[in-house]
Amino acid sequence: MLGGLALSGAAAVALSACGNGGGGGGGEGGAVTAFSVEPENPLIPTATSEQGGGRVVSLVFMGLISYDDESSPVNELAESIESDDNTTWTIKIKEGKQFTNGEDITAQSFVDAWNYGAAAKNAHTGSYFFEPIKGYDVVSAEGSEEDQMEGLRVIDDTTFEVELAEGDVTFPVRLGYAAYAPLPASAFDDMEAFGENPVGWGPFKMDGDGAWAHNEEIRLVKNEDYDGSQPAQVDALTFKLYQSAESAYSDLISDNLDILDQIPPSSMDVREDDLSGRTDQQDYAGNYSFAIPYYLDGWSGEAGKLRRQAISMSINRQELIDQVIKQGVPAKDLTSPAVEGFPGSFSNEEYVQFDPEKAKELWQEAEDMEPYPGGPFELAYNADGGHQEWVDAVCNMIKNTLDIEAQGKSYATFKELRTEANAGELTSAIRSGWMADYPSMSNFLGSNFASNGSSNDTHYDNEKFDALLAEGRGADDLDAANQKFIEADEILIEELPSIPLYYPARTWGWSSNVSDVNLTWNGEINYAQVTQA
């Protein structure tokens, strides 16, 4: 999932347990406020692929499984998920569950939601997550009016069958992501209205009509009928939608905001003094990079690859961490050390090492092959997420190493930035942060770089890369799958559609009003666990 905020780095070798988040002893009930940004899209699970909307969707909609602190699957609505061949999966759901509007949750609730999300005519950003299912290629084809995937079959009220186009050993691991959540039948009567005030089954529910006051707040209340693994501990949770992380930090230290999920870089040195110990840091399954679209003049073909390598090798990642981010580990690749299968090293790490002389040589080689079309190198970022400091630092490194003009390009909000990126209308590189949707290397690789990936901002298209992902999914076991994913990852390290920067941690803070403010395995605040102090 795309992150809207600046992410800080910390040593990430294996997924750690949750931090203490202020310890235990908090009381249940009461109301809590938390930082967020205006969602890019309606609050529909398959339409949401960024953090502002995603954190709300993940609290209102719980699907077949969730993940515990160690990223292991935990059954929620699923009774069982079974297959003899990794191709045909039989999914049984628990009986007697209801959406918050009183509708029963049935097998049809899943099948209808998945079909709707996959259909090209609905243009949902999460469509890609249904790519393994047989018939997805038909319903997702441009201009298609089909809306039923061949591979989905309802057996009875509590059982449905999923036939994949080919075997996929990673399929059950995916199913904790919000795109796989069920929808009530009433959603399809008016999906636009539903996206403003969605109905699901999760620890929280929307606080009635008008709960989403655009650019101001999103109000949630506890779902008393939710009986899954993550019940809410407070009665109400309001996301306050800010224009900048800096103004949110000011509210936090004055107790006018209870939870800020990322301390802005400008406050990293003073956070301990400001918050009197109400701050913590934890590594998680994510990465940080910036993407350079292939449709930009000068950035495709062999010359474009040489320029990408030159840009990457002109960045002193350790200096960036030491002087700006203040914590972290330089990235070697475009996945995360915190997911299963990550190797200790890669065969072509030289492309992500600081080497100014080699960077100049590669840039000149590209110039001799195809002169750069001119204009400064620009790196787009959203001003509401606390990115300017590191963007300026990266651009200065590029400028000083390659002797070219390089500068940041500010967008007022994350929504504005993502709108341009999703439309394929960027005129510059774009900063990118990724929080894992499910605990697998394939999530990072497929979503961001597969030719039909849901968040493929660069429009990267490599048949060998796509084939390796398919081979990995079709492997007999996860170990064999991960070997193929590593091979695919190494293609990216050489071609660099995105420039890896660092493996992040999240450094967060909380007010004196709350306790038990901890992180999930993929770097989100565990809002259901928060209690009043």
N, C-alpha and C positions, 0 to 999 in steps of 0.2 A: 504494500500500500504506500502511495506517495505521501511523504511527510510535508506538512506546511511550514514547519519551524526549523530554525537552525539547530543542528544536532551537535553535541559535544562528544569527543572521543575518549575512550578509556581502554585499558588493556582487555582484549576480548579473545580468550583462547577457548573457553567452554562456557556454556550458558550458566550463569550463577543463580543462586537462589535469590528470592526477593530481599531487598534491604529492610531495615527495621522500620523505616517510615514513621518514626515517632513512637514506636513501641506499641504495646497493647494497652488495654484498660479503658479504651474509649467507650462512650455510651452509644447505644442504638437510638435511632430516631433523629429528629431535627432536620435542618436544611443546610446544604453545603453548596458553595459556588466554585466553579472551576473555569480556567482559561480555555478558550478555543477561538477559532476563526470562522467566518461565514462559510458554510458548505458550498461547494462548487455546484452540486446537483441536488435534485429532490432526494429525500431520505428514503430511498428504495434500495434494498440490498444489492441488486445487480446494477444499479445506476451510480453507485458510490465507490470511488477508488482513491479517495484522498482522506487525509486525517480529520479535517473539520467535520465532514459528514460521517466518516467511517466510525468515529468513536461513539456517535449517537446511535447509529445503526447497530453496532455490536452490543449495545446495552438494551435496546428495544427488541432485537431479534436474536434469539438463540436457536441454533439448528440442530443437526443430528448429533454433533459432538462439540466439545470445547477442548481446550488444552490446559493442563495444570502448570504449576510453576516451572516444571522441568520440560515443558512442551510435549508431554505425553498425552495422548487422547483420552478423554473422559466422556462417557455416554451422557447425552442430554436427552433429546427426543428419540435417539436411536435405542432400540432394544438389541439389535444385532446388525452387522454389516459383513456379509460373507460371500466368498467366491471360491470356486474350485480351479479356475483357470485365469484369474486376473482380467477376464474379459466380460463375463456376465456376473453382475453383483446383485444379490438379493438383500434388500434393506427392509427390516421390520422396525416399526416405530411403536412407542409406548401408547397404550390405550388411555383414553380419558383426559387427554390434554386439550386445552382450549386457548384460543387467542384472547386478548384482553377485551374484545367486543363480544365474547361469548360463543363465537363460532368454534366448532370442533376442528382440531388439527388432524388431518387424515393424510393418507398417501397421496391423494389427489392434490392436496395443498402444496406438496413438494413438486409434483410433476407439472402442475400449472405454472408455478413460480419459475421453475427452471426453463420451461419452454418459452415463457414470456421473456425472460432475461436473455435467452440465446437468439431470439428472432431479430433479424437485421432490421425489420421495419420499426422496431422499438428503439433501436440505436442506443442500447445501454452499454456503458463502458466495461461492465463486468461480463459481457457476452463471452469473452475469450475463455473464461473458466469452465465453460461447458464443451470446449473443443474436443475432449476425448470421447464424448458420447456419439454413438452412431447416429447419423443424420444431421449432426451439427453443421456439416459443410453445406447442406441444402438450405436449412433455415437461416444460416448466417450469410449466405451469398448476397452480394449487392443487388438490390432490387427484388429480392425474393419476397413473396407474399406467404410462403409457408410458415407455419408457426407451431408445428408438432414434430419433435425429433423422433425418428424411428426407434431409437434405442430406449425410450422411456415407456414403461408399461405398468399400469396399476393392476395389481393382483386382487387385493381386497382393501378394505378401509385402513388397514395397518401394515400393508405390504406393497412395495413396488419393486420393480426390476429395472436395472440399468445395464444396458448392453453397450459396451464401448466399441469404437471402430477398430481398435486393436488392444491387446493386453496392456494394462498400465498398473504396475505394482505400486505406484504412488497414489492411486486414486482415493483410497480411504483416508489417507493422510490429509488430503485437501479439504475434507468435508466439514471442518470446523470454521472455514472462512464464511463470512456473512453472505456472500453471493449464493450460497447453497441453502439459505434459510427458506422456510415455507411462507406463503402468503395466504391470507383469508380470501374467500371467494369474492367478498365485497370490494376488494382492492381493484378488481378488474372492471367494476362499474364506472370508476372515475379515477384512473391511476394518477392523474395530475393532482387531484385533491388529496389522494392517499399519500403522495410524496410530501405534502405539507404537514400532514398529521397521521403518520403511519401507525398501524396496529400490528403487534407481533406477540411473541412469547419470550420474555426475557426478564431480567431482574428489575428493569424499569419500564415505564410506559410514558407516553406523552401526556402532558398535563392539560388535556382538553384542547378545544379549538383555540387557535392563536398562540399555542405553546411555542411555536417558532416565530419569533418577532425578528424578521430579517435584519441583519447587521447589528442586532442588539443582544438577543439572548435566545436560548432554547431551554425550555423548562421540562424536566422529567420528574415523575413521582414514582415511588416504590410500587412494584407490581406484587400485591399481596398473594396472588394466586400462583406465582412462579415457585416451583418446588424442585428446581434443578440444583446444580452443584455450586452456584455462585449467587445466593440471595443477597439483595441489597440490605445494607445495615442502617441506612439513613432513609428518612421519609421523602426527601426531595433533593434533587440535584439540578442546579441551573448552570448551564454553560454560558458565560458572558463572552460575547463576540468582540474581540479587540482588533484595533487597527495596528497595534505594535506590541511586541513582547515587553518592551521597555516600560510602557504605561501600565501593563499588567503587573510587572515587577514592583512598581511603585505602590499599586493597590495591595499587593501581597504583603509587603513589609509594614503596611499600615493596617493590616487585618481587614481590608475591604474586599479581599479576594482570598479564598481558602486554599486553592490548589493551582500552582503554575507548573505545568509538566516539562518546561524547559527554561532554565535560567538563561537569560540572554548573555552573549559573550561579554558585553560591556560591564556586566555585574558579577562575573565569575570570581574576581579577586576579592570582592567584598561580601559575598553571600553569607559566609559563616558569621561575620560580625553583624550583618543586617538581620539575619534570621535566628541567631542564637541557637544553632544546632538543628533547626527545623529544615534541613536540606540533606539530600543524599545523592548518591551517584551509583549507577549500575550499568554494566554492559548488557547488550541485548542483540537479538537477531536483526541486524540492519547494516546498511552501509551508506556512505556519502560520496557523491561524485558530481560531475557536471557533464551534460550530454551535448553533443555537437551534431545537429541534424544533417543528414546526407544531402538534403535538398538545398542547402546553402551553397552558393558559388564558392568553389575552391576547396570543398571538403569531401568530395567523393573521389572514387578511383584511386590509383596508386599515389598521385600527388597528395590527395586528401589524407590517405593513410600516413604518409610521411609527415604531414603537418600535425596530425593527431599525436603521433609519436613524439614529435618535437615539443609540442605543448606539454605533454605528460612529463617528459624528461627535463623540462625547464622549471618544474615545481619542486621546491624543497619541502616535502611533506612534514618532516620532523620539525623544521623551523616554523612552519605554519602552526603546528600543534603547540610548540613551546611558546611562541610569541603571541598567538591570537586565540586559539581554541583552548589552550592552557592544560590540555589533557588529551591522551589518545594514542593510537597506534596507526602508523601509515598503512594504507590499504595496499594489498598485493593484487587484488582482483575485484570482481563486481558481484560477489556473493557475500557470505559472512562466516567467520570462524565459529559462530555460535550455532550453526546448524549441522546436523549429522552428515558425515562424509567429507567435510572440508579437509583438504590435505595440508600438510605442514609447509609445503612449498610448491611452486609452479616452475615449469621448465623455461619460461621466458619472462622472468621477473625484471629483466633489464629495462623493459619498456615502462615500468612504473618506478624506476629509480631515478634520483636526481643526478643528472649528468649534463651540465650546461654546455660543454664542448660538443658532445654528441648531438645535443638538441640543436645547436647552431648548424652543425653539419647536415642534419636531416632537413631542417628548414630550407637551407640553401639548395639541397638536392631537389626538393619539391619546387623551388623557384626556377631552377634550371629546366625542369620538366614542364612546368605550367605556371606562369607567373600568378601570384596572388592577385585576386581581382581588386584589391584596394579597400580602404576604410579600416577603422580600428577593429581589433578583436573585442567583441562584447560578450559579457556574461550576464544573463538576465536572472533576477532574483525578486522575491516578493518582500516589500518593505515591512509588511506586518508580521514577519517571522524572525527578525533579528539576524539577517544575513550579511549586512553591508560590510562589517569588519573583515570577515574572511574573504569575501568576494574581492574587496579592494586589495587585500594582501596577495591573493592568487594572481590578480591582474598585474600587480607590480612585479611579481616574480617573472611572469611571462614577458612583460615589457623589458625588464632589466636583462634577462637572459637572451632573448631573441632580437632585441632592439626594434620592436614593433610597437605600435600603439595598442594598448589594451585597457579596457575600462568596464566597470559595472554598468548594468542597465536596469534601473529600478522600475518595478510595477507596484502600484499602491497595495494591491491585495493578492493573495494566493489565487483567488478565484479568477482574477483578470489574467494572471500568468497562465493558469491551466487552460483557460478558454482558448487562448492563442495557440498553446501547445497542442491541444486536442484537435484543433482545426488544421494543424499542419501549416501554420502561418507564422512561425517564429522567424525572426530575422537575425538571430544570434544564438550562441550557446545558451543553455539553461541549467541552472543548478537543480540537483536532484537528490532527494533522500528517500531511502526505501526501508520500510518496516515490513518484515516478513508476514505474509498472509497465512501461510502454513509452514511448518518446520521442515523445509527441503530446499536444497540448492536449486531445484527446478523452478521454484517459485520466482526467485530472483532472475534466473536466466530466461524463462519462458515469458513471463509477464513483460519484461523490459526489452527483450531483444529478439524473440521469435518474430518471424515475419508478420504474424497476425497477433502479436502480443497486445494486451489491453493497454499497456503504458509504454509502447514503443515510440517514444518521442523523437528518436533519431531517424525513424523509418529504415532501420537496419534490416537488410534482407540477404541472408547467406544460406544457401541450400545445404551446405555441409553442416553448418551449425544446427539448422532445423532437423536434419537427419539424425544427428547425434542426440538431440533431445528426445526424438522419437525412439531411438534405440534404447536410451536409458529408461524411458517409461515402459518399454516392452521387455525389459530384463526380467529374469526369474526371481531376483531378490533385490533388496535395497542396496546391498554392497555393490553388486554388478551395475545397478542403475547409477550409483554415484560415480563410478569410474567413467561412464559415458558423459555424465554431467561435467566432470573435471576436464575431459577432452574438449567439450564445447566451451567451457569457461576459458581455456587457454587460447582458443581462437579469438575471443574477445580481448584478451590481454594484449595480443599483437595488433588487432585491428582497431581497438579503442573507439567504438562508437560513443562510449562515455569514458571520461577520464576519472579513474578511481582516486579518491583523496584519503579517506580514513575510515576505520571501523569505529563507529560511535558508541558512546554510552549516553544515557540520559541523566542529566543533572537537574533535579527538580526540587521544589520547595513547597512548604505548606504553612498556613497561618497557625496561630495559637488556638484556633477554634476546633481543629480536627486532629485525629490520630489515625494510625494504621494506613498511611498513605504510601503504598508500595507499587512496584511495577509488575506487569505481566512479563512472560518470557520474550515477547516481541516489542517491549519498550513502551507499552501504553500504561497509563495509570490504571490500577485495579480499582475502578470507581465503586464497584459493588462492595468492596472490602472496607472502604473508608468509614470511619465512625466519628462522632463528635467527641471532642476532648472532654 
